[in-house]
Amino acid sequence: MEIDKASVNPARSLYYGLFSKLFVFSEDKKRFDGVSEILAVFIENPIDDASRDACVELKFFIDNKGNDSLSDEYDLIFNVPSGDIVRTTASYYDEGFESGKKLVEVKNFLAKTKIRRDENHYKESEDSIGFLVTFMHELIELIIKGEDEYDNLQHCLFKEVLNEFLDEFIQNLYTNKNAVAYKEVAIALNSFLEFERLYFQVSKPKQKEKKARVQEESCGFIADVEAQRRAKNRIERSADALVKSCSLENDDDFVDADEVAIN
């Protein structure tokens, strides 16, 4: 089955907008406003059962413990100066250090667009997960508005950058000792990653040789055989669910471009 890309783009934008809110570092107390409402939409029209259950658990966490608890967990996972932090840049997962060739690649992609990083509000590098999902959100919004010249660029950004490191990032996030709510974020992101591979007709990259910095752990929920089985069975209903999800609300009601720190 061929995915009707135009019909699912609004929901894809909403997903990327959600992950932007969850991964972009910000000191704004309102940074997670709207997340619970977005999750309610995806609970009603999930990509798959794992994604639905993760959204349910994440919404329950936010509704009962509040955004401050989510912010505290974010800091423990990503911002503690010493400890078991999760690295967030494509360069780190590609070469083992920050500000590598993946950063250059993303800057080159960015230079081909009218999108620019707001340096006053956005402190992390362009190849960080927060910036990348925000960049994808903005590209999809431009495509929805008829700027089809960005279609190939979003394909290249996904294939050459996001697809190359997200599996390892998700695994590290899922297994982080401080992850509770963000364990659910990892599951939801994994389901969406599988859908994006179907959307772009891009295969999961071959597993790179394990570096010493990476723990020899695996997440049962991302087992290759099970992922392939689910992908084959899910392509039609996933696309339908995404179409239904974006018919409930326009994503601009939830995600403001100014809030995700790109001008």
JODA-V218921 format. One record per helix or strand. SS is the DSSP state (h for helix, s for strand). FROM is the first residue (numbers start at 1). LEN is the number of residues. If there is no record, write none. Layout:
ss:from:len
SS:FROM:LEN
SS:FROM:LEN
//
This chain:
ss:from:len
h:5:19
h:35:10
h:49:17
h:67:12
s:89:1
h:90:6
h:101:11
s:117:1
s:128:1
h:129:16
h:148:28
h:181:20
h:220:3
h:224:25
h:251:3
h:257:4
s:262:1
//
